Amino acid sequence: MPVSTPGLPNILPPASGPPVLSGLSIQPDQSFLLKFSAAPGHTYRLEFKNDLNEETWRPLGTNRFANGLLQFFSDVPDSPQRFYRVVLVE
């Protein structure tokens, strides 16, 4: 454990495996806010497709370095449907 917690429950950081989506909400400005688990010290990229038949995933914004156990990405889609995936970069 990287941080000691005397007298409190132990908190283990997540493994550096794939991120797990833990929340999705629509904001008042009609943007989507995606929340996912992260391993501190790793970098993540959000990618999207407007159609699952597209050959490649496109990056959305810039990569994010995780300082905590949760990361957030937001998007204002320009199509009636959009598919997302979070990629562990390093």
DSSP file (Angstrom, degrees, kcal/mol; ACC not computed):
  #  RESIDUE AA STRUCTURE BP1 BP2  ACC     N-H-->O    O-->H-N    N-H-->O    O-->H-N    TCO  KAPPA ALPHA  PHI   PSI    X-CA   Y-CA   Z-CA
    1    1 A M              0   0    0      0, 0.0    11,-0.1     0, 0.0     3,-0.0   0.000 360.0 360.0 360.0 128.4    0.0    0.0    0.0
    2    2 A P        +     0   0    0      0, 0.0     2,-0.4     0, 0.0    10,-0.1   0.757 360.0  42.9 -73.0 -23.7    1.5    3.3   -1.0
    3    3 A V  S    S-     0   0    0      8,-0.3     8,-0.3     2,-0.0     2,-0.2  -0.985  79.0-135.9-127.7 128.6   -0.2    5.3    1.8
    4    4 A S        -     0   0    0     -2,-0.4     6,-0.0     6,-0.1     0, 0.0  -0.534  13.4-169.0 -79.8 149.4   -0.5    4.2    5.4
    5    5 A T    >   -     0   0    0     -2,-0.2     3,-2.3     3,-0.2    -1,-0.1  -0.512   9.3-163.7-136.0  66.1   -3.9    4.7    7.1
    6    6 A P  T 3  S+     0   0    0      0, 0.0    -2,-0.0     0, 0.0     0, 0.0  -0.285  78.4   4.0 -56.7 128.5   -3.4    4.0   10.9
    7    7 A G  T 3  S+     0   0    0      1,-0.3     3,-0.0    -2,-0.0     0, 0.0   0.442 118.0  89.9  78.3  -0.3   -6.7    3.4   12.6
    8    8 A L  S <  S-     0   0    0     -3,-2.3    -1,-0.3     1,-0.1    -3,-0.2  -0.807  90.0 -80.4-121.9 164.5   -8.6    3.6    9.4
    9    9 A P        -     0   0    0      0, 0.0     2,-0.2     0, 0.0    -1,-0.1  -0.341  53.6-105.6 -61.8 145.2   -9.7    1.0    6.8
   10   10 A N        -     0   0    0     -3,-0.0     2,-0.5     1,-0.0    -6,-0.1  -0.493  30.2-155.8 -71.6 140.6   -6.9    0.0    4.3
   11   11 A I        -     0   0    0     -8,-0.3    -8,-0.3    -2,-0.2    -1,-0.0  -0.963   5.4-162.4-122.2 113.8   -7.3    1.4    0.8
   12   12 A L        -     0   0    0     -2,-0.5     3,-0.1   -11,-0.1    -2,-0.0  -0.786  21.2-121.8 -95.0 136.2   -5.6   -0.5   -1.9
   13   13 A P        -     0   0    0      0, 0.0    26,-0.1     0, 0.0     3,-0.1  -0.397  38.3 -96.8 -69.6 154.3   -5.1    1.3   -5.3
   14   14 A P        -     0   0    0      0, 0.0     0, 0.0     0, 0.0     0, 0.0  -0.320  44.1 -97.4 -67.4 155.3   -6.6   -0.4   -8.3
   15   15 A A        -     0   0    0      1,-0.1     2,-0.1    -3,-0.1    -3,-0.0  -0.281  36.0-108.1 -64.4 159.8   -4.4   -2.7  -10.4
   16   16 A S  S    S+     0   0    0     -3,-0.1    -1,-0.1    22,-0.0    23,-0.1   0.044  84.7 115.8 -82.7  31.3   -3.0   -1.1  -13.5
   17   17 A G  S    S-     0   0    0      1,-0.2    22,-0.1    -2,-0.1     0, 0.0   0.090  78.4 -39.3 -80.7-160.9   -5.4   -3.2  -15.6
   18   18 A P        -     0   0    0      0, 0.0    -1,-0.2     0, 0.0    69,-0.1  -0.324  66.8-109.1 -67.0 144.8   -8.2   -1.8  -17.7
   19   19 A P        -     0   0    0      0, 0.0     2,-0.5     0, 0.0    67,-0.1  -0.344  28.1-139.6 -68.6 155.5  -10.2    1.1  -16.4
   20   20 A V        -     0   0    0     17,-0.3    17,-2.7    -2,-0.0     2,-0.2  -0.979  14.3-123.3-122.8 124.9  -13.8    0.5  -15.4
   21   21 A L  E     +A   36   0A   0     -2,-0.5    15,-0.3    15,-0.2     3,-0.1  -0.474  33.1 171.9 -64.3 127.9  -16.6    2.9  -16.2
   22   22 A S  E     +     0   0A   0     13,-3.0     2,-0.3     1,-0.3    14,-0.2   0.400  58.6   9.3-121.7  -0.1  -18.2    3.9  -12.9
   23   23 A G  E     -A   35   0A   0     12,-1.5    12,-2.9     2,-0.0    -1,-0.3  -0.898  45.8-173.1-175.9 147.7  -20.6    6.7  -14.0
   24   24 A L  E     +A   34   0A   0     -2,-0.3     2,-0.3    10,-0.2    10,-0.2  -0.966  19.2 168.9-145.4 127.5  -22.1    8.5  -16.9
   25   25 A S  E     -A   33   0A   0      8,-2.0     8,-2.8    -2,-0.3     2,-0.5  -0.976  32.4-126.4-140.9 155.1  -24.3   11.6  -16.6
   26   26 A I  E     -A   32   0A   0     -2,-0.3     6,-0.2     6,-0.2    -2,-0.0  -0.893  30.3-145.1-100.5 125.7  -25.7   14.3  -18.8
   27   27 A Q    >   -     0   0    0      4,-3.2     3,-2.3    -2,-0.5     6,-0.0  -0.400  28.5-101.1 -87.1 164.6  -24.9   17.8  -17.7
   28   28 A P  T 3  S+     0   0    0      0, 0.0    -1,-0.1     0, 0.0    -2,-0.0   0.782 123.8  57.4 -56.9 -27.7  -27.2   20.9  -17.9
   29   29 A D  T 3  S-     0   0    0      2,-0.1     3,-0.1     1,-0.0    -2,-0.0   0.296 122.2-108.0 -86.3  11.9  -25.2   22.0  -21.0
   30   30 A Q  S <  S+     0   0    0     -3,-2.3     2,-0.2     1,-0.3    -1,-0.0   0.566  77.2 134.7  72.4  12.7  -26.0   18.7  -22.7
   31   31 A S        -     0   0    0     45,-0.1    -4,-3.2    43,-0.0     2,-0.4  -0.530  55.0-122.3 -83.9 159.1  -22.5   17.4  -22.4
   32   32 A F  E     -AB  26  75A   0     43,-3.4    43,-1.8    -6,-0.2     2,-0.5  -0.836  16.5-156.6 -98.9 139.8  -21.7   13.9  -21.1
   33   33 A L  E     -AB  25  74A   0     -8,-2.8    -8,-2.0    -2,-0.4     2,-0.5  -0.975   9.7-165.2-117.0 116.4  -19.5   13.4  -18.1
   34   34 A L  E     -AB  24  73A   0     39,-3.2    39,-2.1    -2,-0.5     2,-0.4  -0.882   2.0-167.5-105.0 130.4  -17.8   10.0  -17.9
   35   35 A K  E     +AB  23  72A   0    -12,-2.9   -13,-3.0    -2,-0.5   -12,-1.5  -0.959  13.3 169.4-117.8 133.2  -16.3    8.8  -14.7
   36   36 A F  E     -AB  21  71A   0     35,-2.1    35,-2.2    -2,-0.4   -15,-0.2  -0.977  37.3 -98.3-143.4 156.6  -14.0    5.8  -14.5
   37   37 A S  E     - B   0  70A   0    -17,-2.7     2,-0.3    -2,-0.3   -17,-0.3  -0.418  44.1-174.4 -70.7 148.1  -11.6    4.0  -12.1
   38   38 A A        -     0   0    0     31,-2.5   -22,-0.0   -19,-0.1   -21,-0.0  -0.959  28.0-126.0-142.2 157.8   -8.0    4.8  -12.6
   39   39 A A    >   -     0   0    0     -2,-0.3     3,-1.6   -22,-0.1    27,-0.3  -0.939  39.8-116.0-104.2 117.2   -4.6    3.8  -11.2
   40   40 A P  T 3  S+     0   0    0      0, 0.0    27,-0.2     0, 0.0     3,-0.1  -0.200 100.1  32.8 -53.1 140.5   -2.7    6.8  -10.0
   41   41 A G  T 3  S+     0   0    0     25,-3.1     2,-0.3     1,-0.4    26,-0.1   0.416  99.3 104.5  92.8  -0.7    0.5    7.4  -11.9
   42   42 A H    <   -     0   0    0     -3,-1.6    24,-3.2    24,-0.3     2,-0.4  -0.764  64.0-129.6-112.8 160.4   -1.0    6.1  -15.2
   43   43 A T  E     -C   65   0B   0     -2,-0.3    46,-2.9    22,-0.2    47,-1.1  -0.885  21.7-166.8-112.9 140.3   -2.2    8.0  -18.3
   44   44 A Y  E     -CD  64  88B   0     20,-3.0    20,-3.0    -2,-0.4     2,-0.4  -0.894   7.9-158.7-127.1 152.9   -5.6    7.4  -20.0
   45   45 A R  E     - D   0  87B   0     42,-2.2    42,-3.1    -2,-0.3     2,-0.5  -0.999  12.5-142.1-131.5 135.0   -7.1    8.4  -23.3
   46   46 A L  E     - D   0  86B   0     14,-0.5    14,-3.0    -2,-0.4     2,-0.3  -0.840  24.5-175.4 -94.2 131.5  -10.8    8.6  -24.2
   47   47 A E  E     -ED  59  85B   0     38,-3.0    38,-2.1    -2,-0.5     2,-0.3  -0.880   1.0-168.6-124.6 157.6  -11.7    7.4  -27.7
   48   48 A F  E     -ED  58  84B   0     10,-2.6    10,-2.7    -2,-0.3     2,-0.3  -0.955  16.5-166.2-144.6 161.8  -15.0    7.4  -29.6
   49   49 A K  E     - D   0  83B   0     34,-1.9    34,-3.4    -2,-0.3     3,-0.1  -0.976  15.0-154.3-139.6 143.9  -16.8    6.2  -32.6
   50   50 A N  S    S+     0   0    0     -2,-0.3     2,-0.3     1,-0.3    31,-0.1   0.629  93.3  28.2 -88.5 -16.2  -20.2    7.5  -33.9
   51   51 A D  S >  S-     0   0    0     32,-0.1     3,-2.1     1,-0.1    -1,-0.3  -0.980  73.5-139.9-144.0 128.3  -20.8    4.1  -35.5
   52   52 A L  T 3  S+     0   0    0     -2,-0.3    -1,-0.1     1,-0.3    30,-0.0   0.675 101.8  66.7 -65.3 -14.6  -19.4    0.8  -34.3
   53   53 A N  T 3  S+     0   0    0     -3,-0.0    -1,-0.3     3,-0.0     2,-0.0   0.578  74.9 109.7 -81.4  -8.8  -18.8   -0.2  -37.9
   54   54 A E  S <  S-     0   0    0     -3,-2.1     3,-0.0     1,-0.1    -5,-0.0  -0.386  71.9-133.5 -62.2 145.4  -16.1    2.5  -38.3
   55   55 A E  S    S+     0   0    0      1,-0.1     2,-0.3    -2,-0.0    -1,-0.1   0.874  79.3  39.0 -72.6 -37.7  -12.7    1.0  -38.6
   56   56 A T  S    S-     0   0    0     -8,-0.0     2,-0.3    -3,-0.0    -1,-0.1  -0.862  72.1-127.5-122.1 149.8  -10.8    3.2  -36.1
   57   57 A W        -     0   0    0     -2,-0.3    -8,-0.2    -8,-0.1    27,-0.1  -0.706  28.6-140.9 -84.1 141.9  -11.5    4.8  -32.7
   58   58 A R  E     -E   48   0B   0    -10,-2.7   -10,-2.6    -2,-0.3     2,-0.1  -0.879  16.9-114.8-107.9 138.0  -10.8    8.5  -32.6
   59   59 A P  E     -E   47   0B   0      0, 0.0     2,-0.6     0, 0.0   -12,-0.3  -0.413  21.6-148.2 -69.2 145.9   -9.2   10.2  -29.7
   60   60 A L        -     0   0    0    -14,-3.0   -14,-0.5    -2,-0.1     2,-0.1  -0.941  59.1 -39.8-116.9 108.0  -11.3   12.7  -27.8
   61   61 A G  S    S-     0   0    0     -2,-0.6     2,-0.2   -16,-0.1    14,-0.0  -0.366  98.2 -35.6  74.4-155.5   -9.3   15.6  -26.3
   62   62 A T        -     0   0    0      1,-0.1   -16,-0.3    -2,-0.1    -2,-0.1  -0.605  66.9 -89.5-103.4 161.8   -5.9   15.0  -24.7
   63   63 A N        -     0   0    0     -2,-0.2     2,-0.4   -18,-0.1   -18,-0.2  -0.326  41.3-138.8 -64.3 152.1   -4.5   12.2  -22.6
   64   64 A R  E     -C   44   0B   0    -20,-3.0   -20,-3.0    -2,-0.0     2,-0.5  -0.966   0.9-143.4-121.3 132.2   -5.1   12.5  -18.9
   65   65 A F  E     -C   43   0B   0     -2,-0.4     2,-0.5   -22,-0.2   -22,-0.2  -0.817  25.0-129.8 -90.8 127.8   -2.6   11.6  -16.1
   66   66 A A        +     0   0    0    -24,-3.2   -25,-3.1    -2,-0.5   -24,-0.3  -0.684  34.7 166.9 -85.7 121.0   -4.3   10.1  -13.1
   67   67 A N  S    S+     0   0    0     -2,-0.5     2,-0.2   -27,-0.2    -1,-0.2   0.553  71.4  27.2 -99.3 -14.9   -3.5   11.6   -9.7
   68   68 A G  S    S-     0   0    0      2,-0.3   -27,-0.1   -29,-0.1     0, 0.0  -0.659  94.0 -89.3-134.9-171.4   -6.3    9.8   -8.0
   69   69 A L  S    S+     0   0    0     -2,-0.2   -31,-2.5   -30,-0.1     2,-0.4   0.572 106.5  52.2 -83.4 -10.5   -8.5    6.7   -8.2
   70   70 A L  E     -B   37   0A   0    -33,-0.2     2,-0.3   -35,-0.0    -2,-0.3  -0.964  62.3-170.4-127.2 145.4  -11.1    8.4  -10.4
   71   71 A Q  E     -B   36   0A   0    -35,-2.2   -35,-2.1    -2,-0.4     2,-0.4  -0.940   8.4-151.7-129.5 155.0  -10.8   10.3  -13.7
   72   72 A F  E     -B   35   0A   0     -2,-0.3     2,-0.4   -37,-0.2   -37,-0.2  -0.972  11.0-178.5-129.4 141.0  -13.4   12.3  -15.6
   73   73 A F  E     -B   34   0A   0    -39,-2.1   -39,-3.2    -2,-0.4     2,-0.3  -0.983  10.0-160.6-130.6 145.7  -13.8   13.1  -19.3
   74   74 A S  E     +B   33   0A   0     -2,-0.4     2,-0.3   -41,-0.2   -41,-0.2  -0.927   9.8 178.3-125.6 156.4  -16.5   15.2  -20.8
   75   75 A D  E     -B   32   0A   0    -43,-1.8   -43,-3.4    -2,-0.3    -2,-0.0  -0.992  26.5-150.4-154.0 145.1  -17.9   15.5  -24.3
   76   76 A V        -     0   0    0     -2,-0.3   -45,-0.1   -45,-0.2   -46,-0.0  -0.903  34.0-144.6-114.0  97.2  -20.5   17.3  -26.3
   77   77 A P        -     0   0    0      0, 0.0     5,-0.1     0, 0.0    -2,-0.0  -0.264  13.9-158.6 -67.2 148.4  -21.4   14.8  -29.0
   78   78 A D  S    S+     0   0    0      3,-0.1     4,-0.0     0, 0.0   -28,-0.0   0.095  72.9  61.5-111.8  20.8  -22.2   16.1  -32.5
   79   79 A S  S    S-     0   0    0      1,-0.0     3,-0.0     0, 0.0     0, 0.0  -0.938  91.3-108.4-139.2 162.4  -24.1   13.0  -33.6
   80   80 A P  S    S+     0   0    0      0, 0.0     2,-0.3     0, 0.0    -1,-0.0   0.716 104.4  23.9 -68.1 -18.6  -27.3   11.2  -32.3
   81   81 A Q        +     0   0    0    -31,-0.1     2,-0.3     2,-0.0    -3,-0.1  -0.991  65.0 179.8-142.5 152.2  -25.2    8.4  -30.9
   82   82 A R        -     0   0    0     -2,-0.3     2,-0.4    -5,-0.1   -32,-0.2  -0.981  14.2-149.7-152.5 140.8  -21.6    8.0  -29.8
   83   83 A F  E     -D   49   0B   0    -34,-3.4   -34,-1.9    -2,-0.3     2,-0.3  -0.905  18.0-163.3-113.2 140.4  -19.6    5.0  -28.4
   84   84 A Y  E     +D   48   0B   0     -2,-0.4     2,-0.3   -36,-0.2   -36,-0.2  -0.864  13.2 179.6-123.7 154.2  -16.7    5.5  -26.0
   85   85 A R  E     -D   47   0B   0    -38,-2.1   -38,-3.0    -2,-0.3     2,-0.5  -0.973  20.4-139.2-147.5 148.2  -13.8    3.5  -24.7
   86   86 A V  E     -D   46   0B   0     -2,-0.3     2,-0.4   -40,-0.2   -40,-0.2  -0.917  19.5-158.4-107.1 131.5  -11.1    4.5  -22.2
   87   87 A V  E     -D   45   0B   0    -42,-3.1   -42,-2.2    -2,-0.5     2,-0.7  -0.926  16.8-132.8-115.4 131.4   -7.6    3.3  -23.1
   88   88 A L  E     -D   44   0B   0     -2,-0.4   -44,-0.2   -44,-0.2   -50,-0.0  -0.747  25.3-177.6 -78.0 114.7   -4.7    2.8  -20.6
   89   89 A V              0   0    0    -46,-2.9    -1,-0.2    -2,-0.7   -45,-0.2   0.926 360.0 360.0 -83.0 -49.5   -1.8    4.6  -22.4
   90   90 A E              0   0    0    -47,-1.1   -46,-0.1     0, 0.0    -2,-0.1   0.307 360.0 360.0-156.6 360.0    1.0    3.9  -19.8
